């Protein structure tokens, strides 16, 4: 394969890696220093399902209650298995940091490949960039919650949360640039804390907490938003169950740093999904079994219901601080992995001239082997979005819904393209992870699930929201789609040809 002699051996990977990059017409610029175990750890930590289940629990407790939170998580778990099975298959076919927009470019009908892949590239970028900002903000508010727990006269100030979010973003930049080569080792170590923290918290809550009757836990729903229909209320709170397992495509965007990617990508993706899903569901059942009165938990001065539950179980501020700090540390490391993923997706899309200043954003300095400019861009976006909190914390919370909606659409369209090829009887690329005769069924289940999540990600907490309570994510989503469409018409279509144009058809 031409040009291979110019690539340092540390970057080449296996023969399969080199063949995949050659087929896709890409030059290996990043260092393949991840193996199966370290990438499994990376994904487990990024998803951080049990930690994020606690962090976003208030969304489901208001609309759905304890039972709604538990059962909607189980439905989301099953739905995400279908989604990630579909994506694992595509990732094995074309293991590229581009992920969804690349797959759309290869698998969509020829006449739609270019504009559709361009739009999906923008939405995937939007989803991950807003996800990083959301993660920094959540970690910042958890620090404020721990302060409020120990300093009873503490007043939540918006600028405190903003500065904390920016500080966490700075910390993640340090890890993602100066400690990037140690990232696989760091992920392998932190996963131990992830597992230890899970068992520590579950054990404390079950042995010391006020455990409720199981029948009440699994059957008590709540319509705190005032929808007037318990089923609709539970669906409106579904985003609280969907967020903790969102982001499984992180492995895809890191695939150009994964050795033997076509084999290890699907394995790491599915094992991390299953492990996280099981841990998340067990944690939610535990949490809901000892929470007590939902309204009291939601009204806690710490603004973190899980801290209320920890304190109720231990009756100790010190113990609650330790347990809460475990959750906080894991959220910070989750955001660290999110920033790495953001920068790789941005690097890939910029490499294909999908972004303004593509050459600058996709530049990989020799010797660093990471897209530093993309990392700094991601930090800048996170810092700027954190400023929204100065005007409205609700508006910044809407960024989380935008993160969900944008990623969900990128999943939907890429999976839809493969399902379309299956329906038409058109051949798919060779893969080490073929779904076979169950492929179309799996794709359809994934598409149905994603449709439901997408619709309800735009719902407000209640049916009659004030301007402050409104979910403005749909406006931001529409604005991004509109901007991308205008930019594509005036410039994008002249410079963006789509990844399929570089693919070697004879490979």
N, C-alpha and C positions, 0 to 999 in steps of 0.2 A: 504494500500500500504506500503510495507516494507521500513523501513528507514525513514518514514515520521516524526516520533517522534523526530528524531535527527535534524530536520530542524527548525530554529527559526520561529515563527509565522509571522514575518515581511517579510519573504521570500516566504512563502507558496503560497500566492495568493488565488485564488478561487479553488473550487473543480475541475473545468474544467482545470485550470492551472496544478494542481497536477496530474490529469489524463493524460494530454498531456505529461508532463515530464516523467511520469512513462512509458507510451507507448513507448516513444522514448529512454528509458533506460538512461536518464540523471538525474544527481543530481542537485537540485536547489542550486546554489552557490551565485547568485546575488540577490540583494534586489529589490523586486517588488514595487517600489515607484512611478511609472508612472501610471496615469489614462488616460482616453480618452482625456481630454482637454489638459493636459500637453504633451502627446505624439503627439497630433495634432499640438501643438505649436512647439514641437521639429522638426517635419517633415517640417512644413511651414518655419521655420527659416533655417533649413539645405538646403532645396531647394532654398529658397531666390530667387525665379524666377525673380521678377522685378529687384532686385539688380544685379543678375548675367546677366540678359539681357542687362543692361547698361554696365556692366564690360566687356562683350565679344562681344559687338556690332561691334567692328572693323572687326572681322572675317567675319561677314555677309555683312557689308557695302562694303568691298573690292570686294568680289565675291557675287553679287546679288543686292547690293544697297538697297535703302529704301524699295522698293516694295518686293524685294527678302527676306529681313529680316522679314518683316511683314507676308508674306504668308507662308514662310517656318516655321515660328514659329507656325502658326495655324495648319499646317500639322503635325508638331512635337507634338503639344498639343493633337491632335486627336490620333496620333500613341501611345503616352505615356498612354493615357487613356486605350487603348486596352492592353498595356503591364502591367500596374499596376492592371487592373481588373484581368488579368491572375495570377499575383503574389499575389494579395490579396486573391484569392481563395486558392492558395497553402499555403499561410501563415496561413490561418484559419485552414487548414488541419493539418499542422505541424508547429506550432509557435515556432521556434528555432532560436537562434542567428546564427546558421550555414547558414540558408537561402538556397541559390541556390544549393550549393554542397550537402546539406542534401536532398533536394528534388530530385536532380538527382540520388542520391544513392537509394532513395525509388521508384522512378517512371521510371527510365531507364530500358531497357531490361536487364535481369539478368547478361548476359555475359559482359555487358559494365558498370555495376553499379560502380564497384570499380575504374577502371582507369579513367573513365569519371568524376566521382565525385571528384576524386583527382585533376584532371586538372582544373576543375571549381573552386575548392577551392583555388587553386593558382591564377587563373585569377581574382576571386573576391577579393582576398587579394591584388593583384597588382593594381586593379582598385581603391580600396578605399585608399590604401597607397599613390599612386600617386596623388589622388584627394586631400588629405590633404596637400601634398607638394605644389600642384598647388594653392590651396586656400591661403596658407601662402604667396606665391610669389605674387599673385594678390593683396592681401592686402598691401604688402610692396610697390609695384609699385604705388598703389593709394596714399599712404602716400607721395611718391616722387612726384607724380603729384600735390598734394596739396601744397607741398613745392615750386615746380616750379611755381605754380600759384601766390604765394605771394612773391617769391624771384626770380625776373626775370633773374638774372645772375646765377641761380642754374644750375649745370651740373650733369646730370644723371650719377652716378658712379655705376658700377656693384656691387662693394662691399657694397655700401649703401643698395641696394636692398636685397642682401644676408643677411646682418645683421638684417635688418628690418623683413625679413621673419622668421629668427631664433628667433627673439624677440617675434614675434606673436605666434610662436610654443611654446615658453616657457610659455607665458601667458595662452595658452590653456591647457598646462600640469597642471598649478596651478588650473584652473577651474575643470579639469577632475579628479584630485586626491583629493585635499584638499577641494574642494567645490562640490564634486560629489553628496553628499546627498541633496544638494540644487538645483541640476540641473533642476528638474521638476519645481520648483518655479521660477528659473531664466528664463526658457523657456517661462513660462506663462506671465512673465513681459515683456520680450523682444518682444514678439509678438505684444504688444501694440505699441512699437516703429516701428516695421515693418509696421503696418497698418497706423500709423500716418505719417511716412516718405513717404509712397506711396502717400497719399492724399496731403501732403504738396508739394511734387515735381510736381505731375500732375497739381495741381491748379496753381502753379507758372508758369509752362511752358505754359499752355493754356491761362492764363490771361496776361502774360508779354512777351511771346516769339513771334517771327515772324512766325505766323502760315501760312503754305503754302496751296496751292490749293489741296483739297482732291484727285482729279483725278490724279494729278502729284505724290502725295505721294504713292498712291496705284498702280501706273502703271509705275513708273520710276525705271528701273532695271540698274545694273551696272556690267561691266565686267572689273574691275580694274586689275584682274590677267592676262588678255590677253588670255583667253581660246578660243576666236573666236566664241563662241556659248553661247548665254545668258542663255539657259536652263542648260547647263553643268556648267556654272559659278555659277549659283544660287545653284545648288546641291553641288558644291565644297565648298560653304560657309555655307552649312547646319549645320556644326558642331557648328557654332555660335548660331544657334537656338536650337540645341539638348542639349548642355551643361546645359542651365539654368533649365531644368527639369530632369536632370539625378540625380539619387540617391534616388528615391522614396522607394527603398528597405531598406532604413535606419531603418524604423520601424521594419522590419523583424529582423534585427540584434540586435535591442534593445528589442525584444519581451520577453526575459527572465527577463526583468525588468518592464514589462507591466502587470498590473492586468487584469484578464479576457481577456487574449491575443487573443484567438481564435475569440472573438467577437469584441473587440476594435481595433485589428490590421487592419482588412480590412476597418472598418469605418474611422479610422484616415488616412489610406493611401489614400483612394479615396477622402475624403473631402479636404485633403491637396493638392492633385493633382489638383482638380477642382479650388479651391481658388487661388492657385499659378498660374495656367494656365491663368485664367481670368485676374488676376492682371498683369501678365507678358505681355499679349497681349495688354492690355490697355496702359501699360507703353511704349511698343515699338511703338505703333501707335502715342502716344504723342511725344515721342522722335524723330521719323522720320518726324513728322509734323512741327517741329521747328528747325531741324538741319541745314537747308540751304544747302550750297554747301558741298557735301560729301568729296571732296578732301581736302578742307580747314579744315574740322573737323578732318580728319585723320592726317593732318600735324600739329596739335596743339602742341605747346611746352610742354604741360603737358603730352602728350602721352595718354591722356584719353579723347576720344571724348565726353563723357557725361559731363565732366567738361567744355569743350568748349561750349556745348549747354547751360549749366547752366549760364555761364558767358554772353553768347550772349543774354539770356533772361533777366537777372537781371542787367547787366552792373555794377555789384558790386562784387569785390573780396571777401568781407566779406560774402555776401549772398551766393556766390558760394561755399565758404569754408564751410559754415554751411550745405548746401545741400549735398555737396560732403562728408562731415564728417558723415552724416546720412547713406549714402551708405557704407562708409568705416566701420562704427561700425557694421552694419548688416552683412557685409562680414566676419568680424572677428568672430561674433557670429555664423555665418554659419559654419566657419571652426572649431569652438569649438565643434559643433554638429558632424561634420565630424570626428574629432579625437575620439570622444566617440564611434561612429559607427565603425571606423577602429579597435579600440581596442577590441570591442565585436566580430567582425567577426574573428579577429586573435585569440582571446581567444577560440572561438568555434572550429576553424580548428585545433588549437594546441591541444585542448582537445581530438580530434579524431586522434591525432598523424599524422596530415598532414604536420606539419612544423618541421624542425630541432629544437631540444631543446623544444619539445612540452610541457613537464611537467613544464618547467620554464616559458614559455610564457603563459600558461593557469593557472598559480598559482593565487589563490584569497586569499589574507591574511585575516585571521579571524578578524572580526570587521570592516574591510574596505569595504568588499563586492563588490569590483571592481577589475578587472584584472590589477593591477598596472604595472606589467612587460610588458604587452601588450601595455599599454599607453606609457611607456617609450620607447619601441621599435618603436612605431609610431612616437614619437617625433624625435628619432634618424634618422629614414628614411627621415622625412621631412627636418631635418637640413642638412643631407648629400646631398639630391637632390637639396637643395637650393644652394649648392656650385657650381653646374653646371653653374649657372648664371655668375660665375666669368670667365668662358670660352666662353659661348655663351648664350645670352638671348633667341635666337631662339631655341636652343636645349632644354632649360627649358620649353619653350612654347609647344614643342612637347610632353612633359610629359602630358599636358592637353589632347592631342589627344590619348595618350596611356591610360589615365584614361577612356576616352570615349569608346575606342575599347574593353578594357578588361572587363568593366562592361557590355557592350552590349552583348558580347559573353556569359557571365554568365547568362544574362537574356534569351538569345536565346535558349541555351541548356536546361535550366530548363523548359521553356515554351514548347519547342519542345518535351520534354519527356512526358508532360501531354497531348499534342496534339496527340502524338503517341498512348498513352493508350486509348484516346477517339476513334481514328480511328480503333484500334484493338478491341474496345468494352470491354476493361478490366475495372474492377471497380476502382473507386477512393475512397479515404478516406472520411469519413464524414466531413462536413464543415458547418459552420454557414454562409458561403458566397458562395453558389453554383451558377455558371453561367448557369446551366441547358442546355437547348437546344441551347442557344447562345454561349456555351462554345467553341466549335470547331471553329466557325466563328471568335470569339474574339481572340483565340489563333493564327489563321492564319493571321489575320490583324496585330497582334503584330509581328509575325515572318517576314512578308514582310517588315514592317517598320524598324525593327531592322537590317535586311540585308542591306537595303539602307544606314542607318546611319553608319554601320560598314565599308562598302566599302569606303564611302566618308570621314570617319574620318582619313584616311591615305593620302588623297589628299594634295598636297602643295598648296600654294596660287595661283601659276600660272603653266602653262604646261612646262615651261623650267626653272626650278629653278636652282640657283647656289647651291653649297654645303651648304652655309650658309642659303639658303632659303628652302632647302629640308626638307620634313616632315620625320624625322627619326623614328617616332613612330612605323612604321612597322618593322624596324630592332630590336627595343627594345622589341616589342611584340613577335617577333619570337625568340629572345634570351631568353626571360622568358619561353616561351613554351618549348624551347629546354632544358633549365636547369632543368625545372620541370620534363620533360620526362626522362632525364638522372638520376636525383635524385630518381625518382620513380622506375626506373629499378634496380638501385643498392641498394637502401635502402627502399624507400617508400612502395613498394609492400610487403615488409617483415614485416612492422609494422603497415601499414594503412589497415584496413579492411573495412572502410566505415561505416557511421552511420546506414545503414540498418542492419548491423550485431548486433546492440544493441537493435533494435526495438522488442518489445514484440508482436508477431504475433497474440496472442489471445486477445489483447486489443480491 
